[in-house]
């Protein structure tokens, strides 16, 4: 829950300051929301953790493709999103190391400062 609170606080800062977020980051937030709703549905339907895990792994893998360096808020949102994916993977029964290995290493590509934020 702590990671979700930090994410929400930073998104609130983004909105209030009208800061840009990369389109890919916005898409990841949508994908995380969809994956989280899917977890609730899986629980209601008494399904095992595999469908949720697959959705979360996809979000985690896609998050590694988003370049950092678009600004503090964009980097914080991306980092918290990745942390939440690890947290939720742990909820599917994985230990921390297993969850983190599925999400993979974070992005280490810093974009050219002249490159537009809309990827």
Protein Blocks (a to p, Z undefined) as FASTA:
>chain_A
ZZmmmmmmmmmmmmmnopacdfklmmmmmmmmmmmmmmmmmmmnopafklmmmmmmmmmm
mmmmpcghiajklmmmmmmmmmmmmmmmmmnopafklmmmmnopadfbdcdfkbcfbZZ
